[in-house]
């Protein structure tokens, strides 16, 4: 089976959020199962991409954009488990960020990703690449299923291609002015409430939901949530209309990359049978963030995109009271400029106790997973979540809000039964967060109990092997549907 996997970001080369990790790990796992996987991503101006060994496979590919035509240059990098194809056009992608800056999204994101979607399909057509599945992810790739059923409907190589569209976060939809439609080359009949418009705007995500052969999301809890008016962000009715073709497969993590026994990015390796070196990782983390804390002080890690969706308003609302609990805090991420400034101000208010790095550094994520005692994830919405899975793998205890995949994977620890792998709070408020941290710290002070919680996480299995098999079955179902069958 040949799979074309299309994503706006792929770790560690370009990363904004967890999609990037999935876009690297899932293709690797699919390849291990014997599939031929080609991954497509824009060629941003990032050092991780520039340092890749790559070759030009097409110098000048004409890409239609409305009544104009622009050129793309296509690079290929052989990464072992899969080949990465980079779509290059300096006008659109010679930028240091994927979607925008802390001040907001790039104003031409509609044009940038229409170009990317058309360039991928034009390249497959020009090179006569026969694929079974084209797997698209989130709004930046959501137009490919639409284009295949319009511009490319009568192109022979796409006749038997089936499309899968994964919703990683329905809150981000790619909403643009109506005139954006002209860049797609489609006529105005498509711009209607029954078509591509939502609330008077051209909605990319809606396009993917409507035109993909099959859609899925990244946890069963999140699937249930986004079918409701409260969390469907205006798309719940369309999703309900496609319930029979709407599935959920929870994300996993790559156990080759995320392995405390062999991880090259942490200062000391350790395992379930020998947790002592984790203390060395903690000291290294404190040094990394220039924190003057004793080794006995509990350190809380936060790795997140800084938005209200990720609970940064709740975290900041609890911060002063959290510091009274005599903890250390290390934060890594980028996001809304206002939140970036607030967390930097807090760092100055608590020198030596709060460390902040405005970065999306893959190596540092490993150091936090290994060196922190607690990982805090206070998300308002969390389709799946990967940081709690990383923390389990490294014996770091998660404290999360009960939403989406967080609620599925983190089981509240009970002192009486000695069962559970973390701590959970339900109410979206600073008070609920603080109460959960208080319970966590009570257990932290009891070394035998804390060791049991750490070990419970280390025994969990959230590897991609199981999830990749489910994707293979989903691909088979999608191909059956494409051939006129019924999805069972």
C-alpha positions, 0 to 999 in steps of 0.5 A: 500500500502506498500512502501519501501523508501530507502535513504542514509540519513534521518533527523535528524539522518544523514544529508548532504542536503535536501534529508535527510529532504524529507526522513523523512517528506515524509514517515511520510506524506505517513503513515498519508495517511494510507500507510505502510512505511519502510525506509532503511538507512546505520547505520553510526557512528553518535550520532543521530543514536547511541542514537536511541532506536533500536533492531537487527532484523537480526544478520548476513545477507549474502550480495553478492559482486562480487565473495565474500560475506560480512555480514550485521547486520540489526537494526530496530527503531520504529519511530511512523509514520514509521519504520527505518531499519539500514544496518550495516557493520563497514567496510563501515559505521563506519564513521562520515560522509555520503559521505566523508570529506571536502577534497573529497568523500570516495574512496570506495563509490562505494563499500559502496553503492553497498553493501547497495543496495544489503543488502536492496534487500537481506533483503527483500528477506530473510524476505519475505517482500511483497512490492508494491513500492520501492522508491529509491533516488539519486545515492547511491540507484540507483542500486536497480532497476537494481538489481531487473531486473537482479539478482532478476528477477525470485524471486517471492516476487519481481514479482509485485514490482514497482520502483520509482526513484527520482532525487534530484540533477542530478549533483551528479551521482556516477561515478566510474571506469569500474572495479567497475562493477565487484562488482555488479556481472553483466557481462561486457555486461552491461558496454557500452554507451547503458548500464551503462557507461557514459564518460568511467565510471560506472554511478550509476545515469544512472542505476536508470534512465534506470531501474526504472519503473518510474522516477521523480524529485522535481520541474517542473522547474528543470525537464525542465532544466535537459532535456536540454544539458546545465543542463542535465549533460550528461543524458538529452538524456536518460531522453528525451527517458523516458519523458512519464515516467518522472514526477515532484512533488515539495517537501513540508515541515512538518508543524508539525516540522516546526511550529513557534507557537510550535517549541521547538528549538526556544527561543520564539514562534510566529505566523502570528497574533503576530510577536513580539517574532521573535525579541527574536529569533533574539537576541538568534541567535546573541548570538548563533553566538557571534555577537555584532550587534544591534537588528536593524541590518538586519541579513542574514542567509545562510544554505547550503552545501558549493559548487559552485552548491550552489553559494558559489563562488558568495557569497564569491565574494560578501562578502566584498561589502556585509559587506559594507551594514552594515548587519550581516551574519550567516552561517551554513553548511559543504562542500568543504574544500576550501570554509570552509577555505574562510568563516572562514577567512572572519569571522576573517576579520569581527569579531562580524559581521559574524558568521560561524558554520561548522556543519549540525545541525538540531536544528540550522536550526530552530534557523536561520529560526526563528532568521534571517531577510533574508535567502540567497540562491544564488544557481547555480542549485537548484532542489527544495530547502527547506530553502526558504520554511522554511523561509516562515513558519517563516516569514523570507524573502528569497533572491534567484537566479531564478533557479529550485524550487526557481524560482517556489516558490519565487515571486519577491516583487513589491513595486507598487503592494505590491505583492510578497513574496521575492526577486529574481536575475537571473544572476549568479554573485556577482553583481546580488546578491548584487543588490538583497540584496540592494533592499531587504534592502530598503524594510527592512528599511520601517517597514510597507512594510517589515511586508507585505512581512513577512506576505505574506510568512507566508500565503504560504502553502508548506506542504507535504499534497498536495505533498504526495497525488501526490506521492500516485497517482504516485505510483498508476500509477507506479503499473499500468505500472508494470501490463502492463498498460499505464501511463496516 
